[in-house]
Amino acid sequence: MASPAASETPYAAAVRLGCSIEQLGYCARCQGYCHRYGQGGGPLCPPCWEIVEQARKRG
Ligand SMILES: [Zn+2]
């Protein structure tokens, strides 16, 4: 049962993602929190990166 990350606090999301609160942004795919800004950041959260990578491998 995957629950949406909407109820997660920014602090909890930052801890989970291993970044600071200022580096948090919203994932372009699922609108959950992701490490969006700064070093190591990107527009997608880790689960969405995984999905995109899988899709890319399948071509
Ligand atoms: Zn996502």
PDB file of the backbone (N, CA, C, O) and the ligand in Angstrom, with CONECT records:
HET     ZN  A 101       1
ATOM      1  N   MET A   1       0.853  -1.200   0.000  1.00  0.00           N
ATOM      2  CA  MET A   1       0.000   0.000   0.000  1.00  0.00           C
ATOM      3  C   MET A   1       0.886   1.247   0.000  1.00  0.00           C
ATOM      4  O   MET A   1       1.433   1.627   1.035  1.00  0.00           O
ATOM      5  N   ALA A   2       1.018   1.860  -1.130  1.00  0.00           N
ATOM      6  CA  ALA A   2       1.800   3.082  -1.218  1.00  0.00           C
ATOM      7  C   ALA A   2       0.894   4.268  -0.920  1.00  0.00           C
ATOM      8  O   ALA A   2      -0.137   4.459  -1.565  1.00  0.00           O
ATOM      9  N   SER A   3       1.285   5.039   0.040  1.00  0.00           N
ATOM     10  CA  SER A   3       0.483   6.222   0.357  1.00  0.00           C
ATOM     11  C   SER A   3       1.158   7.454  -0.223  1.00  0.00           C
ATOM     12  O   SER A   3       2.386   7.500  -0.290  1.00  0.00           O
ATOM     13  N   PRO A   4       0.401   8.439  -0.639  1.00  0.00           N
ATOM     14  CA  PRO A   4       1.011   9.652  -1.177  1.00  0.00           C
ATOM     15  C   PRO A   4       1.829  10.376  -0.126  1.00  0.00           C
ATOM     16  O   PRO A   4       1.522  10.311   1.064  1.00  0.00           O
ATOM     17  N   ALA A   5       2.867  11.063  -0.565  1.00  0.00           N
ATOM     18  CA  ALA A   5       3.775  11.726   0.357  1.00  0.00           C
ATOM     19  C   ALA A   5       3.230  13.064   0.840  1.00  0.00           C
ATOM     20  O   ALA A   5       3.915  13.797   1.553  1.00  0.00           O
ATOM     21  N   ALA A   6       2.024  13.375   0.462  1.00  0.00           N
ATOM     22  CA  ALA A   6       1.476  14.695   0.765  1.00  0.00           C
ATOM     23  C   ALA A   6       1.415  14.987   2.264  1.00  0.00           C
ATOM     24  O   ALA A   6       1.521  16.140   2.681  1.00  0.00           O
ATOM     25  N   SER A   7       1.242  13.932   3.075  1.00  0.00           N
ATOM     26  CA  SER A   7       1.112  14.158   4.507  1.00  0.00           C
ATOM     27  C   SER A   7       2.467  14.253   5.208  1.00  0.00           C
ATOM     28  O   SER A   7       2.536  14.551   6.400  1.00  0.00           O
ATOM     29  N   GLU A   8       3.538  13.998   4.464  1.00  0.00           N
ATOM     30  CA  GLU A   8       4.867  14.054   5.053  1.00  0.00           C
ATOM     31  C   GLU A   8       5.267  15.502   5.300  1.00  0.00           C
ATOM     32  O   GLU A   8       4.993  16.381   4.482  1.00  0.00           O
ATOM     33  N   THR A   9       5.916  15.742   6.434  1.00  0.00           N
ATOM     34  CA  THR A   9       6.376  17.105   6.709  1.00  0.00           C
ATOM     35  C   THR A   9       7.645  17.390   5.906  1.00  0.00           C
ATOM     36  O   THR A   9       8.374  16.461   5.559  1.00  0.00           O
ATOM     37  N   PRO A  10       7.918  18.659   5.608  1.00  0.00           N
ATOM     38  CA  PRO A  10       9.153  18.985   4.883  1.00  0.00           C
ATOM     39  C   PRO A  10      10.390  18.483   5.617  1.00  0.00           C
ATOM     40  O   PRO A  10      11.338  18.004   4.993  1.00  0.00           O
ATOM     41  N   TYR A  11      10.378  18.592   6.932  1.00  0.00           N
ATOM     42  CA  TYR A  11      11.533  18.130   7.696  1.00  0.00           C
ATOM     43  C   TYR A  11      11.746  16.636   7.515  1.00  0.00           C
ATOM     44  O   TYR A  11      12.868  16.194   7.268  1.00  0.00           O
ATOM     45  N   ALA A  12      10.685  15.858   7.635  1.00  0.00           N
ATOM     46  CA  ALA A  12      10.783  14.407   7.482  1.00  0.00           C
ATOM     47  C   ALA A  12      11.233  14.048   6.069  1.00  0.00           C
ATOM     48  O   ALA A  12      12.021  13.122   5.876  1.00  0.00           O
ATOM     49  N   ALA A  13      10.731  14.782   5.092  1.00  0.00           N
ATOM     50  CA  ALA A  13      11.111  14.516   3.709  1.00  0.00           C
ATOM     51  C   ALA A  13      12.595  14.811   3.497  1.00  0.00           C
ATOM     52  O   ALA A  13      13.284  14.059   2.809  1.00  0.00           O
ATOM     53  N   ALA A  14      13.084  15.891   4.078  1.00  0.00           N
ATOM     54  CA  ALA A  14      14.494  16.248   3.933  1.00  0.00           C
ATOM     55  C   ALA A  14      15.383  15.179   4.558  1.00  0.00           C
ATOM     56  O   ALA A  14      16.412  14.817   3.988  1.00  0.00           O
ATOM     57  N   VAL A  15      14.997  14.676   5.712  1.00  0.00           N
ATOM     58  CA  VAL A  15      15.759  13.614   6.376  1.00  0.00           C
ATOM     59  C   VAL A  15      15.749  12.360   5.513  1.00  0.00           C
ATOM     60  O   VAL A  15      16.788  11.732   5.313  1.00  0.00           O
ATOM     61  N   ARG A  16      14.593  11.999   5.010  1.00  0.00           N
ATOM     62  CA  ARG A  16      14.461  10.795   4.195  1.00  0.00           C
ATOM     63  C   ARG A  16      15.300  10.886   2.925  1.00  0.00           C
ATOM     64  O   ARG A  16      15.921   9.911   2.500  1.00  0.00           O
ATOM     65  N   LEU A  17      15.304  12.077   2.330  1.00  0.00           N
ATOM     66  CA  LEU A  17      16.001  12.260   1.058  1.00  0.00           C
ATOM     67  C   LEU A  17      17.486  12.587   1.233  1.00  0.00           C
ATOM     68  O   LEU A  17      18.252  12.576   0.269  1.00  0.00           O
ATOM     69  N   GLY A  18      17.876  12.874   2.468  1.00  0.00           N
ATOM     70  CA  GLY A  18      19.283  13.179   2.712  1.00  0.00           C
ATOM     71  C   GLY A  18      19.699  14.535   2.191  1.00  0.00           C
ATOM     72  O   GLY A  18      20.854  14.714   1.804  1.00  0.00           O
ATOM     73  N   CYS A  19      18.792  15.497   2.169  1.00  0.00           N
ATOM     74  CA  CYS A  19      19.135  16.851   1.739  1.00  0.00           C
ATOM     75  C   CYS A  19      18.599  17.831   2.770  1.00  0.00           C
ATOM     76  O   CYS A  19      17.964  17.440   3.749  1.00  0.00           O
ATOM     77  N   SER A  20      18.867  19.124   2.532  1.00  0.00           N
ATOM     78  CA  SER A  20      18.353  20.124   3.461  1.00  0.00           C
ATOM     79  C   SER A  20      16.973  20.599   3.006  1.00  0.00           C
ATOM     80  O   SER A  20      16.580  20.402   1.856  1.00  0.00           O
ATOM     81  N   ILE A  21      16.258  21.221   3.918  1.00  0.00           N
ATOM     82  CA  ILE A  21      14.894  21.678   3.608  1.00  0.00           C
ATOM     83  C   ILE A  21      14.897  22.685   2.460  1.00  0.00           C
ATOM     84  O   ILE A  21      13.975  22.713   1.646  1.00  0.00           O
ATOM     85  N   GLU A  22      15.953  23.520   2.403  1.00  0.00           N
ATOM     86  CA  GLU A  22      16.034  24.503   1.303  1.00  0.00           C
ATOM     87  C   GLU A  22      16.195  23.832  -0.059  1.00  0.00           C
ATOM     88  O   GLU A  22      15.892  24.435  -1.088  1.00  0.00           O
ATOM     89  N   GLN A  23      16.665  22.605  -0.068  1.00  0.00           N
ATOM     90  CA  GLN A  23      16.876  21.886  -1.333  1.00  0.00           C
ATOM     91  C   GLN A  23      15.645  21.099  -1.765  1.00  0.00           C
ATOM     92  O   GLN A  23      15.638  20.495  -2.838  1.00  0.00           O
ATOM     93  N   LEU A  24      14.613  21.104  -0.942  1.00  0.00           N
ATOM     94  CA  LEU A  24      13.403  20.365  -1.284  1.00  0.00           C
ATOM     95  C   LEU A  24      12.622  21.056  -2.385  1.00  0.00           C
ATOM     96  O   LEU A  24      12.578  22.283  -2.462  1.00  0.00           O
ATOM     97  N   GLY A  25      12.011  20.254  -3.227  1.00  0.00           N
ATOM     98  CA  GLY A  25      11.089  20.766  -4.220  1.00  0.00           C
ATOM     99  C   GLY A  25      10.038  19.691  -4.454  1.00  0.00           C
ATOM    100  O   GLY A  25      10.007  18.678  -3.755  1.00  0.00           O
ATOM    101  N   TYR A  26       9.196  19.913  -5.420  1.00  0.00           N
ATOM    102  CA  TYR A  26       8.182  18.921  -5.718  1.00  0.00           C
ATOM    103  C   TYR A  26       8.556  18.134  -6.958  1.00  0.00           C
ATOM    104  O   TYR A  26       9.008  18.686  -7.961  1.00  0.00           O
ATOM    105  N   CYS A  27       8.358  16.840  -6.863  1.00  0.00           N
ATOM    106  CA  CYS A  27       8.643  15.949  -7.978  1.00  0.00           C
ATOM    107  C   CYS A  27       7.734  16.287  -9.159  1.00  0.00           C
ATOM    108  O   CYS A  27       6.535  16.512  -8.998  1.00  0.00           O
ATOM    109  N   ALA A  28       8.334  16.318 -10.345  1.00  0.00           N
ATOM    110  CA  ALA A  28       7.583  16.672 -11.551  1.00  0.00           C
ATOM    111  C   ALA A  28       6.575  15.589 -11.936  1.00  0.00           C
ATOM    112  O   ALA A  28       5.636  15.853 -12.686  1.00  0.00           O
ATOM    113  N   ARG A  29       6.768  14.382 -11.427  1.00  0.00           N
ATOM    114  CA  ARG A  29       5.917  13.277 -11.834  1.00  0.00           C
ATOM    115  C   ARG A  29       4.807  12.995 -10.814  1.00  0.00           C
ATOM    116  O   ARG A  29       3.636  12.902 -11.180  1.00  0.00           O
ATOM    117  N   CYS A  30       5.179  12.860  -9.533  1.00  0.00           N
ATOM    118  CA  CYS A  30       4.183  12.455  -8.534  1.00  0.00           C
ATOM    119  C   CYS A  30       3.805  13.590  -7.593  1.00  0.00           C
ATOM    120  O   CYS A  30       2.924  13.417  -6.751  1.00  0.00           O
ATOM    121  N   GLN A  31       4.442  14.735  -7.714  1.00  0.00           N
ATOM    122  CA  GLN A  31       4.163  15.918  -6.894  1.00  0.00           C
ATOM    123  C   GLN A  31       4.502  15.708  -5.422  1.00  0.00           C
ATOM    124  O   GLN A  31       4.107  16.501  -4.567  1.00  0.00           O
ATOM    125  N   GLY A  32       5.236  14.637  -5.135  1.00  0.00           N
ATOM    126  CA  GLY A  32       5.722  14.446  -3.765  1.00  0.00           C
ATOM    127  C   GLY A  32       6.999  15.249  -3.551  1.00  0.00           C
ATOM    128  O   GLY A  32       7.509  15.876  -4.480  1.00  0.00           O
ATOM    129  N   TYR A  33       7.508  15.228  -2.337  1.00  0.00           N
ATOM    130  CA  TYR A  33       8.763  15.932  -2.085  1.00  0.00           C
ATOM    131  C   TYR A  33       9.908  15.215  -2.778  1.00  0.00           C
ATOM    132  O   TYR A  33       9.936  13.987  -2.858  1.00  0.00           O
ATOM    133  N   CYS A  34      10.855  16.007  -3.279  1.00  0.00           N
ATOM    134  CA  CYS A  34      12.083  15.430  -3.798  1.00  0.00           C
ATOM    135  C   CYS A  34      13.222  16.397  -3.519  1.00  0.00           C
ATOM    136  O   CYS A  34      13.002  17.569  -3.214  1.00  0.00           O
ATOM    137  N   HIS A  35      14.443  15.887  -3.629  1.00  0.00           N
ATOM    138  CA  HIS A  35      15.641  16.709  -3.514  1.00  0.00           C
ATOM    139  C   HIS A  35      15.842  17.370  -4.871  1.00  0.00           C
ATOM    140  O   HIS A  35      16.479  16.809  -5.763  1.00  0.00           O
ATOM    141  N   ARG A  36      15.296  18.561  -5.011  1.00  0.00           N
ATOM    142  CA  ARG A  36      15.211  19.177  -6.330  1.00  0.00           C
ATOM    143  C   ARG A  36      16.352  20.137  -6.631  1.00  0.00           C
ATOM    144  O   ARG A  36      16.808  20.227  -7.770  1.00  0.00           O
ATOM    145  N   TYR A  37      16.806  20.845  -5.625  1.00  0.00           N
ATOM    146  CA  TYR A  37      17.796  21.908  -5.854  1.00  0.00           C
ATOM    147  C   TYR A  37      19.141  21.568  -5.229  1.00  0.00           C
ATOM    148  O   TYR A  37      19.236  20.723  -4.339  1.00  0.00           O
ATOM    149  N   GLY A  38      20.179  22.245  -5.713  1.00  0.00           N
ATOM    150  CA  GLY A  38      21.507  22.059  -5.158  1.00  0.00           C
ATOM    151  C   GLY A  38      22.180  20.810  -5.692  1.00  0.00           C
ATOM    152  O   GLY A  38      21.674  20.144  -6.596  1.00  0.00           O
ATOM    153  N   GLN A  39      23.341  20.505  -5.108  1.00  0.00           N
ATOM    154  CA  GLN A  39      24.128  19.376  -5.584  1.00  0.00           C
ATOM    155  C   GLN A  39      23.381  18.060  -5.386  1.00  0.00           C
ATOM    156  O   GLN A  39      22.867  17.774  -4.305  1.00  0.00           O
ATOM    157  N   GLY A  40      23.336  17.274  -6.447  1.00  0.00           N
ATOM    158  CA  GLY A  40      22.673  15.976  -6.371  1.00  0.00           C
ATOM    159  C   GLY A  40      21.174  16.061  -6.544  1.00  0.00           C
ATOM    160  O   GLY A  40      20.480  15.046  -6.474  1.00  0.00           O
ATOM    161  N   GLY A  41      20.667  17.259  -6.768  1.00  0.00           N
ATOM    162  CA  GLY A  41      19.229  17.413  -6.904  1.00  0.00           C
ATOM    163  C   GLY A  41      18.748  17.120  -8.308  1.00  0.00           C
ATOM    164  O   GLY A  41      19.545  17.037  -9.242  1.00  0.00           O
ATOM    165  N   GLY A  42      17.448  16.964  -8.457  1.00  0.00           N
ATOM    166  CA  GLY A  42      16.867  16.711  -9.763  1.00  0.00           C
ATOM    167  C   GLY A  42      15.362  16.899  -9.692  1.00  0.00           C
ATOM    168  O   GLY A  42      14.807  17.056  -8.605  1.00  0.00           O
ATOM    169  N   PRO A  43      14.699  16.883 -10.837  1.00  0.00           N
ATOM    170  CA  PRO A  43      13.267  17.172 -10.875  1.00  0.00           C
ATOM    171  C   PRO A  43      12.363  16.028 -10.422  1.00  0.00           C
ATOM    172  O   PRO A  43      11.147  16.196 -10.334  1.00  0.00           O
ATOM    173  N   LEU A  44      12.949  14.870 -10.136  1.00  0.00           N
ATOM    174  CA  LEU A  44      12.126  13.719  -9.757  1.00  0.00           C
ATOM    175  C   LEU A  44      12.582  13.140  -8.420  1.00  0.00           C
ATOM    176  O   LEU A  44      13.747  13.267  -8.042  1.00  0.00           O
ATOM    177  N   CYS A  45      11.658  12.507  -7.714  1.00  0.00           N
ATOM    178  CA  CYS A  45      11.995  11.824  -6.471  1.00  0.00           C
ATOM    179  C   CYS A  45      12.608  10.454  -6.810  1.00  0.00           C
ATOM    180  O   CYS A  45      12.445   9.972  -7.931  1.00  0.00           O
ATOM    181  N   PRO A  46      13.305   9.827  -5.860  1.00  0.00           N
ATOM    182  CA  PRO A  46      13.972   8.546  -6.168  1.00  0.00           C
ATOM    183  C   PRO A  46      13.052   7.477  -6.772  1.00  0.00           C
ATOM    184  O   PRO A  46      13.447   6.847  -7.753  1.00  0.00           O
ATOM    185  N   PRO A  47      11.853   7.242  -6.243  1.00  0.00           N
ATOM    186  CA  PRO A  47      10.991   6.225  -6.877  1.00  0.00           C
ATOM    187  C   PRO A  47      10.632   6.569  -8.322  1.00  0.00           C
ATOM    188  O   PRO A  47      10.518   5.677  -9.163  1.00  0.00           O
ATOM    189  N   CYS A  48      10.455   7.842  -8.606  1.00  0.00           N
ATOM    190  CA  CYS A  48      10.116   8.237  -9.972  1.00  0.00           C
ATOM    191  C   CYS A  48      11.330   8.124 -10.886  1.00  0.00           C
ATOM    192  O   CYS A  48      11.187   7.753 -12.051  1.00  0.00           O
ATOM    193  N   TRP A  49      12.526   8.438 -10.378  1.00  0.00           N
ATOM    194  CA  TRP A  49      13.741   8.210 -11.171  1.00  0.00           C
ATOM    195  C   TRP A  49      13.805   6.748 -11.579  1.00  0.00           C
ATOM    196  O   TRP A  49      14.113   6.411 -12.722  1.00  0.00           O
ATOM    197  N   GLU A  50      13.501   5.883 -10.602  1.00  0.00           N
ATOM    198  CA  GLU A  50      13.553   4.445 -10.840  1.00  0.00           C
ATOM    199  C   GLU A  50      12.606   4.053 -11.976  1.00  0.00           C
ATOM    200  O   GLU A  50      12.973   3.289 -12.869  1.00  0.00           O
ATOM    201  N   ILE A  51      11.404   4.579 -11.930  1.00  0.00           N
ATOM    202  CA  ILE A  51      10.404   4.273 -12.959  1.00  0.00           C
ATOM    203  C   ILE A  51      10.878   4.765 -14.325  1.00  0.00           C
ATOM    204  O   ILE A  51      10.761   4.060 -15.327  1.00  0.00           O
ATOM    205  N   VAL A  52      11.413   5.980 -14.349  1.00  0.00           N
ATOM    206  CA  VAL A  52      11.883   6.555 -15.606  1.00  0.00           C
ATOM    207  C   VAL A  52      13.052   5.741 -16.154  1.00  0.00           C
ATOM    208  O   VAL A  52      13.129   5.475 -17.353  1.00  0.00           O
ATOM    209  N   GLU A  53      13.967   5.347 -15.255  1.00  0.00           N
ATOM    210  CA  GLU A  53      15.116   4.550 -15.678  1.00  0.00           C
ATOM    211  C   GLU A  53      14.671   3.208 -16.245  1.00  0.00           C
ATOM    212  O   GLU A  53      15.183   2.758 -17.271  1.00  0.00           O
ATOM    213  N   GLN A  54      13.724   2.577 -15.578  1.00  0.00           N
ATOM    214  CA  GLN A  54      13.206   1.291 -16.056  1.00  0.00           C
ATOM    215  C   GLN A  54      12.587   1.447 -17.438  1.00  0.00           C
ATOM    216  O   GLN A  54      12.802   0.616 -18.321  1.00  0.00           O
ATOM    217  N   ALA A  55      11.828   2.501 -17.619  1.00  0.00           N
ATOM    218  CA  ALA A  55      11.177   2.749 -18.894  1.00  0.00           C
ATOM    219  C   ALA A  55      12.212   2.984 -19.984  1.00  0.00           C
ATOM    220  O   ALA A  55      12.059   2.536 -21.121  1.00  0.00           O
ATOM    221  N   ARG A  56      13.288   3.710 -19.604  1.00  0.00           N
ATOM    222  CA  ARG A  56      14.335   4.023 -20.560  1.00  0.00           C
ATOM    223  C   ARG A  56      15.056   2.736 -21.005  1.00  0.00           C
ATOM    224  O   ARG A  56      15.374   2.564 -22.182  1.00  0.00           O
ATOM    225  N   LYS A  57      15.303   1.846 -20.042  1.00  0.00           N
ATOM    226  CA  LYS A  57      15.996   0.596 -20.358  1.00  0.00           C
ATOM    227  C   LYS A  57      15.167  -0.256 -21.302  1.00  0.00           C
ATOM    228  O   LYS A  57      15.709  -0.916 -22.189  1.00  0.00           O
ATOM    229  N   ARG A  58      13.860  -0.241 -21.115  1.00  0.00           N
ATOM    230  CA  ARG A  58      12.987  -1.034 -21.977  1.00  0.00           C
ATOM    231  C   ARG A  58      12.893  -0.425 -23.377  1.00  0.00           C
ATOM    232  O   ARG A  58      12.538  -1.101 -24.343  1.00  0.00           O
ATOM    233  N   GLY A  59      13.219   0.871 -23.465  1.00  0.00           N
ATOM    234  CA  GLY A  59      13.160   1.559 -24.743  1.00  0.00           C
ATOM    235  C   GLY A  59      11.736   1.881 -25.085  1.00  0.00           C
ATOM    236  O   GLY A  59      11.470   2.467 -26.134  1.00  0.00           O
TER     237      GLY A  59
HETATM  238 ZN    ZN A 101       7.984  11.320  -7.732  1.00  0.00          ZN2+
END
